[in-house]
Amino acid sequence: MIVLAGGRGSRLGGALKPAIEVAGRTLLSRVLDARGLARRVVVVGPDTARDAAGPHSAPLIWALEDPPFGGPVAGIVAGLAALDQAAPGQAAAADSDAEGTPWLLVLACDLPWAADAARLLVGAAADLGPGSPHLDGFHLVDAGGREQWLAGIYRGEALREGVRRLGSEARGASVRQLLSGLSLRGIRDTERAGRDVDTWQDVLQSTALLNPSRSNPPRSDIT
């Protein structure tokens, strides 16, 4: 699993996004609730984000994209490299299909319901049987039809092939360009598990949904 935690949080006044608290917990710690669905987890982000991982932090693999704040594709490239270099981690729930093909969850760090999203995605991949059409991955699609590439599960080799295809153009490329040519299926997110947090208003709304009794405003002093 790759968690992308290197965003600048420009719409949040430059706050360190993974450390923003929603209903008393950091965004990063909430995303890491999905870690039980993967054998290994790499968090791509600055060292300053480590404390935001909370009690999950010790067994994690950490990486930094090149250049720092280089965007999600740079983060995915760094995450793939870190996973390739890491020793096998502790066994967890299966993240391979019946043929042993490894799948990779790719999640942005601003998804308070990331664990729910991950279960939807892993379930979709697990449902592929011998007679199913070949697919390289699944991603959520919100109620407005917006494709959420960073709430997705992809065949690891398909992502690596996308990186090889981009070559030197990977720096600055969009996620859409990285995934271009892959056979993907969108999953309608009727549960809104892919609801993300981009503004302080989003923080307030997500906090109210997760903890209706919480009335304190979100912290705005996080850098």
C-alpha positions, 0 to 999 in steps of 0.5 A: 500500500502506498499512502501519499502524504506529501501535499502542500495543503495550499487550500489549508493555509499551508498546513501539514495535511497529514497532521490535520486532525479530524474528530480528534485523530490525524488524517494520516492515522485515519488512512493507516486504518487500512493497513491491515489490508496490505502486507507492506505500507509505505508512506511518501511524505516529509519527516515532519509527517511521521508523528502524525502516523501515531501508533502505526508509525513504527513498522512503516516504510517511509520515503520522500518523493523527488523532488519534494512536493513533486506531486502524486506521480512522483510520490507513486514512483518513490513509493514503488521504489521503496517497496521494491527495496524493502525486505518483506514485512510481516504477513497481513491480509492477502493483497494478491489475487488467485494467480498471485498477482500483487495489487497495490492500494494507492491512497491519498492522505486526506481521506478520513474514510480511507479504510472503508474505501480500501475495503471496497477496492480490495473487495472488487479486486478479490472478486475477479475470477478466472473468467473475468476480463483482464483489469489493471485496477479499480478506483472510486468515482464520486457522485459527481462522476469525478474519478478518484485515482488516489483512492484506487487499487492497481496491479503493481506491474501495471503501475511500474509499466506506466512509470517506465513508459513515462520515462523522464517525463514522469516528473510533472506528469499527471496521474491520468497520464501515468494510468493512461492505457491501463484497463481500469474500472470505476467503482461508484462511491455510493457510501462516499468513502472517498470523501476527501479533505481539501479545506477547513470547511471540509475538516469541519464537515468531516468532523461533524460526520465522524463525531457529531458531538464535537463542536471545537473548531479544527486546529489551524496552527499546524505547519 
